[in-house]
Structure formats: C-alpha cells, structure tokens
Amino acid sequence: MRYLAVIAVLALAACGVDGPPVAPGAAAPEPGVSISGEARIGVVSSI
C-alpha cells in the first residue's frame, strides 16, 4: 500500500507545474473563427 502511495505522489508531482498561474497578456488573439482556402472540382480526360 505504501508503494502505491509513493507512485501516486510521484505521478502528481510530474504533472508539469512550473510555477504560479500567469494571466494572458494583451497580445492574446481575439476569439473567433477564420477559414480561407481554395477548392477545385472537375474531370480531366484525354482522347
């Protein structure tokens, strides 16, 4: 049981927490969706 507790503590310690949370700055992009592109559909044949 002690072995399982040690593994649980080590797993939680390895979660990647680097420090206190930091609020996003003013340079954050505005929320929204942007889609752009090009599509072509056709048939090509040679006789």
Distance bins in CASP14 RR format, pairs under 12 A and 6 or more apart:
PFRMAT RR
TARGET T0000
AUTHOR 0000-0000-0000
RMODE 2
METHOD distances of the structure
MODEL  1
1 7 0 0 0 0 0 1 0 0 0 0 0
1 8 0 0 0 0 0 1 0 0 0 0 0
2 8 0 0 0 0 0 1 0 0 0 0 0
2 9 0 0 0 0 0 1 0 0 0 0 0
3 9 0 0 0 0 0 1 0 0 0 0 0
3 10 0 0 0 0 0 1 0 0 0 0 0
4 10 0 0 0 0 0 1 0 0 0 0 0
4 11 0 0 0 0 0 1 0 0 0 0 0
5 11 0 0 0 0 0 1 0 0 0 0 0
5 12 0 0 0 0 0 1 0 0 0 0 0
6 12 0 0 0 0 0 1 0 0 0 0 0
6 13 0 0 0 0 0 1 0 0 0 0 0
7 13 0 0 0 0 0 1 0 0 0 0 0
7 14 0 0 0 0 0 1 0 0 0 0 0
8 14 0 0 0 0 0 1 0 0 0 0 0
8 15 0 0 0 0 0 1 0 0 0 0 0
9 15 0 0 0 0 0 1 0 0 0 0 0
22 28 0 0 0 0 0 1 0 0 0 0 0
24 30 0 0 0 0 0 1 0 0 0 0 0
24 31 0 0 0 0 0 1 0 0 0 0 0
END
